[in-house]
Amino acid sequence: MKTIELHGREEIKVFFKDEFKRSNRSDLDQYVDDLLQYPDGTEFGLPSEYYIDGVWETRPRKAEVIIIYHT
């Protein structure tokens, strides 16, 4: 499994910006705020299958697991 460590708000936003192309900027900001509520060093698994507009899509991922650090 490929793991990426993300340090701080800006690095997290850059990593996830493509996930929110269809949304507005405040959705991304809220998502980052939500992630930063977890303890420092929390690991998250990333899905590679998404249900979009009634269809399952498989998308390649930069990593399968990310670790979030507050600073």
Buried (B, 14 or more C-beta within 10 A) or exposed (E): EEEBEBEEBEBBBEBBEEBBEEEEEEEBEEBBEEBBEEEEEBEEEBEEEEEEEEEEEEEEEEBBBBBBBBE
